[in-house]
Amino acid sequence: MNMAIVGTLVLFLGIPVLGILLIRLNRQAVHVFEYLAENHRAIWINIGSPKRMPGYAHGVCEPAYSFIMNQEYVALADPVLSKDCDNLRRSYWTVAWCMLATIGCLLVSGAIGS
């Protein structure tokens, strides 16, 4: 298969899929933080009252990001929150790996970096 075709397929299929995954990831985060606000309000306030998927801001990890990615929610012993946060972590890593795979495919195909 011609590498230009691969690059075109990645651009027209991979990028929209990443967009859909990012929207889904943010919806999961909104659900988790709404649950946290209703059932563990003090913790929710302590991690900055997040309303969306947290990440890094100016090279600093947001407290809500640490709460999710470092599995700090496990200490609350809330099975619903643990399940939802585990799913959120899994989705986050899925998006990250898909981004890396998309960039890799684009580099190999010569669509970028040439």
Beta strands, then each sheet from edge to edge (+ up, - down):
strand 1: 56-57
strand 2: 60-61
sheet 1: 1+ 2-
end
